[in-house]
Amino acid sequence: PAPSTPSPHRSAGCGTAPPQRPGESAQHSLTSGGLDRSYRLHLPERYDGRRAWPVVLAFHGRGNTGAGTEAFSGLSELPAVVVYPEGVIGQGDGDRQAWQGAPYSAPGVDDVAFTHDLLDELEAILCTDPSRVYATGKSNGGGFTAVLACTASERIAAIAPVAAALYPDDLGCDPVRPVPVISFHGTDDATIPYLGDTGRGLPDIAAWNAERADANGCRPGPRARRIEPDVTVRDWRGCDRGAPVRHVAVDGGGHTWPGADSYSGGGYATQTIEAHEELWRFVSRHHLPARFVRPSA
């Protein structure tokens, strides 16, 4: 499918030959913060370098990879350029890639700056729509999307964390605009408990979503509806500058990606919904305000 909504915004890379075959995925590298970093890039089958496509950044969980996340998530089926960045090996047990903001992330690694550098590169080599950049991720990667909503709200139009590890961090939260958010979490997640874990500083998930709604100026009290026998959706409405908050709770769900095509974590993975489809229906409606979109070079 083609991008769903036309946009006047086009990156500098429009009109150039793509760096790989459309419809395929490939690894690429770039230098950021003095480190050699990498990312996995998937181009839609209809990518031709002329139409500006939205971008989905998909951040893996701790110890996972871009290829692993692509395999279980279904994200490469979306009508978008999908990018799977690779984290840096963090602290603790073994060679496990992680993202900034978690207590086990690599000291001194600035993944927020890496995200900006990655978006700069994508805009230079591809035809993308800078007003339609979305961030999703699983576990530690989902937690990092919340970091980006705080620190890069001028470039990230909306976020979609899944089973997010929302650790406290010292990065602060001072967004220049309210960021729409759709989140997914299993009520029986044994890794990142739905009711929180005070010992690790992890919040109660329902409370975290209510706080996001409050920060986005939404009306108090969400509207709840059960869309499947094991799935309840809560929507906060009336939010500031069109920045709604939606939470998708999977009854009995584990530390998993809803609709996963392969192993995505411990516990029950519902197949009654597909997270990639649900998040796309939500995030694809949102664009950065024009004042935040950088003019193409």
Stockholm file with secondary structure:
# STOCKHOLM 1.0

chainA/1-297         PAPSTPSPHRSAGCGTAPPQRPGESAQHSLTSGGLDRSYRLHLPERYDGRRAWPVVLAFHGRGNTGAGTEAFSGLSELPAVVVYPEGVIGQGDGDRQAWQGAPYSAPGVDDVAFTHDLLDELEAILCTDPSRVYATGKSNGGGFTAVLACTASERIAAIAPVAAALYPDDLGCDPVRPVPVISFHGTDDATIPYLGDTGRGLPDIAAWNAERADANGCRPGPRARRIEPDVTVRDWRGCDRGAPVRHVAVDGGGHTWPGADSYSGGGYATQTIEAHEELWRFVSRHHLPARFVRPSA
#=GR chainA/1-297 SS CCCSSCCSCCCTTTTSCCSSCTTCEEEEEEEETTEEEEEEEECCTTCCSSSCEEEEEEECCTTCCHHHHHHHHCGGGSSSEEEEECCEECSSSSSCEECTTSTTSCTTCCHHHHHHHHHHHHHHHSCEEEEEEEEEEETHHHHHHHHHHHHCTTTCCEEEEESCCCCCCSSCCCCSSCCCEEEEEETTCSSSCTTCBGGGTBCCHHHHHHHHHHHTTCCSSCEEEEEETTEEEEEECSCGGGCCEEEEEETTBCSSCTTCSSCCSSSBCCCSSCHHHHHHHHHTTCCCCGGGSCCCC
#=GC SS_cons         CCCSSCCSCCCTTTTSCCSSCTTCEEEEEEEETTEEEEEEEECCTTCCSSSCEEEEEEECCTTCCHHHHHHHHCGGGSSSEEEEECCEECSSSSSCEECTTSTTSCTTCCHHHHHHHHHHHHHHHSCEEEEEEEEEEETHHHHHHHHHHHHCTTTCCEEEEESCCCCCCSSCCCCSSCCCEEEEEETTCSSSCTTCBGGGTBCCHHHHHHHHHHHTTCCSSCEEEEEETTEEEEEECSCGGGCCEEEEEETTBCSSCTTCSSCCSSSBCCCSSCHHHHHHHHHTTCCCCGGGSCCCC
//
